[in-house]
Amino acid sequence: MVLALASVPAFAGTPVQGHFQVSVRVLPSPTVSAAMLDAVPAPAGAMRLTRTVSGDSYWIDGDAEAVSRRWRDTMTARGYRLVWQSGDGRASTWDDMHQRVDIELHDVLGNTPATRVIVQATPAS
């Protein structure tokens, strides 16, 4: 912007004053996210499909209602507190003293009932 103003003859020799602002967003380290995801308990029979910086994806045999109950029992047994749950039970938020965990359940197409579960963990606020 200063270069553009300096090239305009009317501003030649006139001091230019201004300011600019810089914002920085620090993203979590993948190793921190991995450690937080490792701390999230998964029900027996859960098979992790993928892991990204933002979360894990699991395959669990059973329909979403049954998987929701199993996941709820597992989280409660490990000391997590249910903060929010959708009306259909397919999405929930849990927390403990260290982290917040968001869980989403999605039906898997096929002849045998199965559910894909997406788990995201963030530091507790």
CYANA upper distance limits for C-alpha pairs under 8 A (distance plus 0.5 A):
  1 MET  CA      5 LEU  CA      6.86
  2 VAL  CA      6 ALA  CA      6.55
  2 VAL  CA     16 VAL  CA      8.20
  3 LEU  CA      7 SER  CA      6.89
  4 ALA  CA      8 VAL  CA      7.47
  5 LEU  CA     11 PHE  CA      7.12
  6 ALA  CA     11 PHE  CA      6.88
  6 ALA  CA     12 ALA  CA      6.64
  7 SER  CA     11 PHE  CA      8.36
  7 SER  CA     12 ALA  CA      7.99
  8 VAL  CA     12 ALA  CA      7.26
 28 PRO  CA     32 VAL  CA      7.25
 28 PRO  CA     33 SER  CA      7.31
 29 SER  CA     33 SER  CA      6.91
 30 PRO  CA     34 ALA  CA      6.50
 30 PRO  CA     53 VAL  CA      5.86
 31 THR  CA     35 ALA  CA      6.67
 32 VAL  CA     36 MET  CA      6.73
 33 SER  CA     37 LEU  CA      6.56
 33 SER  CA     53 VAL  CA      6.85
 33 SER  CA     54 SER  CA      7.70
 33 SER  CA     55 GLY  CA      8.38
 33 SER  CA    121 ALA  CA      7.63
 33 SER  CA    122 THR  CA      7.94
 34 ALA  CA     38 ASP  CA      6.53
 34 ALA  CA     53 VAL  CA      7.72
 35 ALA  CA     39 ALA  CA      6.88
 36 MET  CA     40 VAL  CA      7.33
 36 MET  CA     99 GLN  CA      7.94
 36 MET  CA    121 ALA  CA      6.70
 36 MET  CA    122 THR  CA      7.85
 36 MET  CA    123 PRO  CA      8.49
 37 LEU  CA     55 GLY  CA      7.49
 37 LEU  CA     56 ASP  CA      7.68
 37 LEU  CA    119 VAL  CA      8.32
 37 LEU  CA    120 GLN  CA      7.68
 37 LEU  CA    121 ALA  CA      6.46
 40 VAL  CA    101 VAL  CA      8.14
 40 VAL  CA    121 ALA  CA      8.37
 41 PRO  CA     74 THR  CA      7.22
 41 PRO  CA     75 MET  CA      6.97
 41 PRO  CA     78 ARG  CA      7.81
 42 ALA  CA     46 ALA  CA      6.74
 42 ALA  CA     71 TRP  CA      7.36
 42 ALA  CA     74 THR  CA      7.37
 42 ALA  CA     75 MET  CA      8.41
 43 PRO  CA     70 ARG  CA      6.79
 43 PRO  CA     71 TRP  CA      6.25
 43 PRO  CA     74 THR  CA      6.27
 45 GLY  CA     60 ILE  CA      6.88
 45 GLY  CA     61 ASP  CA      8.03
 46 ALA  CA     58 TYR  CA      6.62
 46 ALA  CA     59 TRP  CA      6.35
 46 ALA  CA     60 ILE  CA      5.39
 46 ALA  CA     61 ASP  CA      8.32
 47 MET  CA     58 TYR  CA      5.82
 47 MET  CA     59 TRP  CA      5.69
 47 MET  CA     60 ILE  CA      6.99
 48 ARG  CA     56 ASP  CA      7.47
 48 ARG  CA     57 SER  CA      6.32
 48 ARG  CA     58 TYR  CA      4.74
 48 ARG  CA     59 TRP  CA      6.85
 49 LEU  CA     56 ASP  CA      8.01
 49 LEU  CA     57 SER  CA      5.88
 49 LEU  CA     58 TYR  CA      5.69
 49 LEU  CA     59 TRP  CA      7.02
 50 THR  CA     56 ASP  CA      6.20
 50 THR  CA     57 SER  CA      5.66
 50 THR  CA     58 TYR  CA      7.72
 51 ARG  CA     55 GLY  CA      6.38
 51 ARG  CA     56 ASP  CA      4.97
 51 ARG  CA     57 SER  CA      6.97
 52 THR  CA     56 ASP  CA      6.87
 54 SER  CA    120 GLN  CA      6.64
 54 SER  CA    121 ALA  CA      8.16
 55 GLY  CA    118 ILE  CA      7.43
 55 GLY  CA    119 VAL  CA      5.95
 55 GLY  CA    120 GLN  CA      4.92
 55 GLY  CA    121 ALA  CA      7.33
 56 ASP  CA    118 ILE  CA      6.30
 56 ASP  CA    119 VAL  CA      5.66
 56 ASP  CA    120 GLN  CA      7.12
 57 SER  CA    116 ARG  CA      7.28
 57 SER  CA    117 VAL  CA      6.05
 57 SER  CA    118 ILE  CA      5.05
 57 SER  CA    119 VAL  CA      6.79
 58 TYR  CA    116 ARG  CA      6.03
 58 TYR  CA    117 VAL  CA      5.46
 58 TYR  CA    118 ILE  CA      6.98
 59 TRP  CA    114 ALA  CA      7.53
 59 TRP  CA    115 THR  CA      6.39
 59 TRP  CA    116 ARG  CA      5.25
 59 TRP  CA    117 VAL  CA      6.90
 60 ILE  CA     67 VAL  CA      7.59
 60 ILE  CA    114 ALA  CA      6.23
 60 ILE  CA    115 THR  CA      5.82
 60 ILE  CA    116 ARG  CA      6.94
 60 ILE  CA    117 VAL  CA      8.02
 61 ASP  CA     67 VAL  CA      8.28
 61 ASP  CA    112 THR  CA      8.37
 61 ASP  CA    113 PRO  CA      6.77
 61 ASP  CA    114 ALA  CA      4.78
 61 ASP  CA    115 THR  CA      6.77
 62 GLY  CA     66 ALA  CA      6.60
 62 GLY  CA     67 VAL  CA      6.62
 62 GLY  CA    112 THR  CA      8.30
 62 GLY  CA    113 PRO  CA      5.37
 62 GLY  CA    114 ALA  CA      5.07
 62 GLY  CA    115 THR  CA      6.80
 63 ASP  CA     67 VAL  CA      6.69
 63 ASP  CA    107 ASP  CA      7.54
 63 ASP  CA    113 PRO  CA      5.62
 63 ASP  CA    114 ALA  CA      5.95
 63 ASP  CA    115 THR  CA      6.45
 64 ALA  CA     68 SER  CA      6.37
 64 ALA  CA     90 ARG  CA      7.41
 64 ALA  CA    105 LEU  CA      6.76
 64 ALA  CA    106 HIS  CA      7.47
 64 ALA  CA    107 ASP  CA      6.95
 64 ALA  CA    114 ALA  CA      7.97
 64 ALA  CA    115 THR  CA      6.23
 65 GLU  CA     69 ARG  CA      6.93
 65 GLU  CA     89 GLY  CA      7.66
 65 GLU  CA     90 ARG  CA      8.30
 66 ALA  CA     70 ARG  CA      6.81
 67 VAL  CA     71 TRP  CA      6.51
 67 VAL  CA    115 THR  CA      7.63
 68 SER  CA     72 ARG  CA      6.53
 68 SER  CA     89 GLY  CA      7.06
 68 SER  CA     90 ARG  CA      7.46
 68 SER  CA    105 LEU  CA      8.09
 69 ARG  CA     73 ASP  CA      6.66
 70 ARG  CA     74 THR  CA      6.70
 71 TRP  CA     75 MET  CA      6.59
 72 ARG  CA     76 THR  CA      6.52
 73 ASP  CA     77 ALA  CA      6.55
 74 THR  CA     78 ARG  CA      6.91
 75 MET  CA     79 GLY  CA      7.03
 75 MET  CA     80 TYR  CA      5.80
 75 MET  CA     81 ARG  CA      8.13
 75 MET  CA     94 TRP  CA      8.46
 76 THR  CA     80 TYR  CA      5.69
 76 THR  CA     81 ARG  CA      6.96
 76 THR  CA     82 LEU  CA      8.37
 79 GLY  CA     96 ASP  CA      7.25
 80 TYR  CA     94 TRP  CA      6.56
 80 TYR  CA     95 ASP  CA      5.87
 80 TYR  CA     96 ASP  CA      5.44
 81 ARG  CA     94 TRP  CA      5.91
 81 ARG  CA     95 ASP  CA      5.87
 81 ARG  CA     96 ASP  CA      6.78
 82 LEU  CA     92 SER  CA      7.91
 82 LEU  CA     93 THR  CA      6.70
 82 LEU  CA     94 TRP  CA      5.10
 82 LEU  CA     95 ASP  CA      7.27
 83 VAL  CA     92 SER  CA      8.05
 83 VAL  CA     93 THR  CA      5.94
 83 VAL  CA     94 TRP  CA      5.80
 83 VAL  CA     95 ASP  CA      7.36
 84 TRP  CA     92 SER  CA      5.93
 84 TRP  CA     93 THR  CA      5.60
 84 TRP  CA     94 TRP  CA      7.64
 85 GLN  CA     89 GLY  CA      6.39
 85 GLN  CA     90 ARG  CA      8.16
 85 GLN  CA     91 ALA  CA      6.27
 85 GLN  CA     92 SER  CA      4.68
 85 GLN  CA     93 THR  CA      6.96
 86 SER  CA     90 ARG  CA      6.83
 86 SER  CA     91 ALA  CA      5.87
 86 SER  CA     92 SER  CA      6.80
 90 ARG  CA    103 ILE  CA      8.40
 90 ARG  CA    104 GLU  CA      6.17
 90 ARG  CA    105 LEU  CA      5.34
 90 ARG  CA    106 HIS  CA      7.80
 91 ALA  CA    102 ASP  CA      7.92
 91 ALA  CA    103 ILE  CA      6.05
 91 ALA  CA    104 GLU  CA      4.95
 91 ALA  CA    105 LEU  CA      6.80
 92 SER  CA    102 ASP  CA      6.35
 92 SER  CA    103 ILE  CA      5.79
 92 SER  CA    104 GLU  CA      7.23
 93 THR  CA    100 ARG  CA      7.54
 93 THR  CA    101 VAL  CA      6.12
 93 THR  CA    102 ASP  CA      5.01
 93 THR  CA    103 ILE  CA      6.83
 94 TRP  CA    100 ARG  CA      6.19
 94 TRP  CA    101 VAL  CA      5.51
 94 TRP  CA    102 ASP  CA      6.93
 95 ASP  CA     99 GLN  CA      6.20
 95 ASP  CA    100 ARG  CA      4.82
 95 ASP  CA    101 VAL  CA      6.49
 95 ASP  CA    124 ALA  CA      7.61
 96 ASP  CA    100 ARG  CA      7.24
 96 ASP  CA    124 ALA  CA      7.95
 97 MET  CA    124 ALA  CA      7.06
 98 HIS  CA    123 PRO  CA      6.62
 98 HIS  CA    124 ALA  CA      5.69
 99 GLN  CA    121 ALA  CA      7.05
 99 GLN  CA    122 THR  CA      6.08
 99 GLN  CA    123 PRO  CA      4.79
 99 GLN  CA    124 ALA  CA      4.54
 99 GLN  CA    125 SER  CA      8.30
100 ARG  CA    121 ALA  CA      6.14
100 ARG  CA    122 THR  CA      5.81
100 ARG  CA    123 PRO  CA      6.51
100 ARG  CA    124 ALA  CA      5.72
101 VAL  CA    119 VAL  CA      7.37
101 VAL  CA    120 GLN  CA      6.17
101 VAL  CA    121 ALA  CA      5.01
101 VAL  CA    122 THR  CA      7.11
102 ASP  CA    119 VAL  CA      6.26
102 ASP  CA    120 GLN  CA      5.69
102 ASP  CA    121 ALA  CA      6.95
103 ILE  CA    117 VAL  CA      7.28
103 ILE  CA    118 ILE  CA      6.16
103 ILE  CA    119 VAL  CA      5.25
103 ILE  CA    120 GLN  CA      7.16
104 GLU  CA    117 VAL  CA      6.10
104 GLU  CA    118 ILE  CA      5.63
104 GLU  CA    119 VAL  CA      7.23
105 LEU  CA    115 THR  CA      6.91
105 LEU  CA    116 ARG  CA      6.37
105 LEU  CA    117 VAL  CA      5.19
105 LEU  CA    118 ILE  CA      7.13
106 HIS  CA    115 THR  CA      6.06
106 HIS  CA    116 ARG  CA      5.59
106 HIS  CA    117 VAL  CA      6.83
107 ASP  CA    113 PRO  CA      8.31
107 ASP  CA    114 ALA  CA      6.84
107 ASP  CA    115 THR  CA      5.22
107 ASP  CA    116 ARG  CA      6.73
108 VAL  CA    113 PRO  CA      7.66
108 VAL  CA    114 ALA  CA      5.88
108 VAL  CA    115 THR  CA      5.80
108 VAL  CA    116 ARG  CA      6.75
109 LEU  CA    113 PRO  CA      8.38
109 LEU  CA    114 ALA  CA      8.25
